[in-house]
Amino acid sequence: MVQSQAKTPKEYIDQLPEDRRPTMKKLRALVRKNLPKGYQEVIRWGMLCYEVPLIKCPDTYNGEPLMYAALASQKNHYG
């Protein structure tokens, strides 16, 4: 599957094949429901990513927000 060029989580979901949208919506809702307060949902590397913002954890090894979790719809699986 080609890496998504979506700029927002909604765009990412909307660009998925119709048969994959319901599952990704459920997974996304589950993650968001359990995401610690202050963490952010963003698009990175063509997938939905959940990260600890630099304001909460400024001392990362690469100066980027700390990746907490990610969701992606691949050709043969969800990751």
N, C-alpha and C positions, 0 to 999 in steps of 0.2 A: 504494500500500500504506500502511496506517495505521501510524504510529509505534508501535513496540513499547513496552509498559509493563513489560517484564521487569525484574527487579531484579538478576539474576545471569546470567552467560554461559550456564549450563545452562538456565535458564528461557527465555532468548532462543532457543536452538536448539530446545527442546521446543515452543515456540509456533509455529515455522515450519510451513508445509505439509509433509506427510510426504515429498513428492518433492524438496524442497529441503534437507532435513536432511543427507543424505549429503555433498553438495557443501560445505555450510557446515562440517560436521565436518572434512572434509579440509582446507579452507582454514584453519580455526582451528588445526588440528594443525600445519600448515606454518608459520604465523606463530609459534605458541608455540615450536616447535622452534628457530626462528631469532631469537627475541626476545632482545635483550641482557639479561644478568643484572641483576636488580633492577627491570626495567620491570614494569608492572602491567597486567593485563587487567581492564577494568571495563566497565560499561554507561553510556554517555553518549549523549544525544540519540537514544535508542531504538536504538542499535546497539552492536556489540562494538567497544571502543576499547582501544588499547594506548598507554600513556602513560609518560612519564618522571616519577617521583614528585618532589615538591618537595624531598625530602631530598637527591636527586641534582642537581637543577637548581632552586634556590630563587628565582632572579631572573627569573621570567617576566613578560611585560608586563602580565598580568591577575591574577597571583597564583594562577593555577590550574596544575595539572600540565600539562606540555608534551605535546601530542598527537603520537604517533609514527606510528601507523597506525590504520585502522579497517576493519571488515568489516560489510557490511549485505546483506540479501537484499531486493531491490526487486522490483516486479511483473515487470519484463522483463529484469532483469539482477542480477548480484552486484556490489557496489561496495566 
